[in-house]
Amino acid sequence: MFWKDKTKITETILREEDISFEGAQSRGSTLFLGRYVLQEVVQVLKKRNFIKEARKRDLWPLVFQVDSSSYPTQHFQIFHETKDPEKLVVDLKIKEGYFSFSPPLDFKFSKTRWRFLFLEWLTLQNPKLNFSPEDLPLPGQKHPGLKLSRKIMDLFIYVARLIKADGLVAFPAYFHNAVLFSRYFNFINPLKEAEVRKIRKTALSVSIKQLAWIVYWGCLHSHDGKVYEWTAEEQVYPLNPELKSYFKSSEYKNKVKQAEDNFSFTIDWECFKSKMKQNQWSQP
């Protein structure tokens, strides 16, 4: 185990028996979220069963690294065996910060400035597995996922509660990220929420992997015939009771339903089949 003092890069290799709170460093900018030494972060991963799940997948030992060079955004990575990009398991960019917004409805909040845990980037993958020529990855995906989305979400929620944040914010870079996050998050903007829901309903019989590429390749059209282009907006997992009441309100729900009725999308299957052929994937 080692620490690189007086730098903004911290890394360690820990065996399960090494995980503890002992030997914690003094607080500083190299700490995760400005609060926790790396051993404490790994202790949380152990308590929330991430370590156990990694061992089940034969991803052991693990190497942990926190890069605070862009603080308050921090780059947290977990590798299998060595700090090698080809052995990357978790790639997370995260920060704690404030977000000011007024809802696009008549709903009234007692404040406009909220403290969130921001998930700026997240990759979860098993570097020991590869896609077969017939398998369809998601856009941007290099290796199959870990199938730990529920546990990872529980972990983020746990950390957000620990730091007493008002909630979590995700900014989905890809359309499929928004769909996957929608199991737990809602868009602040009810029109964006309606847009994503309508697209998913339009393609209920289509797998999320197929739909991801349909959108990515420009094979989805809006009602006016134009190619649909994904634009990201903030999704929120609320912890603050006031934020929860916003997403549960009849005003938000009604606005989403009304907007859904106004959206219409069609899939250009010839476009999709052509793109599949160009990329040498067989129809899944």
Secondary structure, 3 states (H helix, E strand, C coil): CCCCCCCCEEEEEECHHHCCCCCCCCCCCCCECCCECHHHHHHHHHHCCHHHHHHHCCCCCEEEEEECCCCCCEEEEEEECCCCHHHEEEEEEEEEEEEECCCCCCCCCCCCEEEEEEEEEEEECCCCCCCCCCCCCCCCCCCCCCCCHHHHHHHHHHHHHHCCCCEEEECCCCHHHHHHHCCCCEECCHHHHHHHHHHHHHCCCCCHHHHHHHHHCCCEEECCCCECCCCCCCEEEECCHHHHHHHHCHHHHHHHHHHHHHCCEEECHHHHHHHHHHCCCCCC
